[in-house]
């Protein structure tokens, strides 16, 4: 399990580094999409 968690964390970190911050700011928060207040 430990090895799997390390791989998942590394993959997620790499994935997040590939998304430009401007793209993140342009998206709606999930609470607005789901209609939560």
Residue, then its C-alpha position, 0 to 999 in steps of 0.5 A: x500500500x505504501x508504494x502505491x500511495x507514493x506513486x499516486x502522489x507523484x503522479x498527481x503532483x506531476x499532473x497538477x504541475x502541467x495545468x497552468x494556474x490561469x486555467x484553474x482560475x478560469x474554472x467554476x468552483x465545484x460548489x457552484x456547479x453542484x448548486x451548493x451555497 
